[in-house]
Amino acid sequence: MRQVRLKNGSEVFEPQVIMTMKLLQKIFVESRPDKMLGPVAIYELVAICKNPDHKLFGSFGERLAKLTLLRDVSINGEAKYAVQDTVRDIVLSAVDGQDMEGDFGLVNPVADGD
């Protein structure tokens, strides 16, 4: 299986990049309130990728876990989610404009030349 180098320098299997990007694209364009997805979900995912202790807003943790972007590691009924290393590397390499103030979008996470 082919590995690719991401913009953050890590190497991951290409199929993982493809599948994670499909999920991120789906989430990014989803804006129906009943789905609780969209750019805010991406923002929350980036926040927990940067800070494992980040408390996710509303039901974003549960919904992102259903999509396999997070793992539910709740203890004694307290909601807690974790990000797999590969997913974190892809997300942080793929999200451009990580504050909600300016342009915010998805880019190809693969480093130039790979």
C-alpha positions, 0 to 999 in steps of 0.5 A, a space after each residue: 500500500 502506498 504511503 504519502 507525506 502530509 503537509 505536517 511531515 507525517 507519512 500515512 497510507 494513501 487510502 486513509 487520506 482519501 477516506 478521511 478527506 471524503 468524510 471531511 468534505 461531506 461534513 464541511 458541505 453539510 449544513 442541515 441543523 438536524 445533522 449538526 455538521 458543517 464548518 462548525 463541526 470541522 472547527 470543533 474537530 480541529 480544536 480537539 486535534 490541537 488540544 485533546 482536553 478540548 470540550 466539544 460543543 453540543 453533540 459534535 463529539 457523538 456525531 463525529 464519533 459515528 463517522 469514525 473521526 473520533 473515538 468515544 473514550 467516555 468514563 463514568 458517564 463523562 463525555 470524552 473523545 480522542 482522535 487517532 494519530 492518523 486522523 489528527 495528522 490528516 485533519 491538521 494538514 487539510 484544514 486551511 484558515 483554522 479560525 472562524 474569522 477569515 477564509 476557512 476551508 479544506 485543502 489537499 493535505 498531501 505535501 507538494 511533490 508526493 
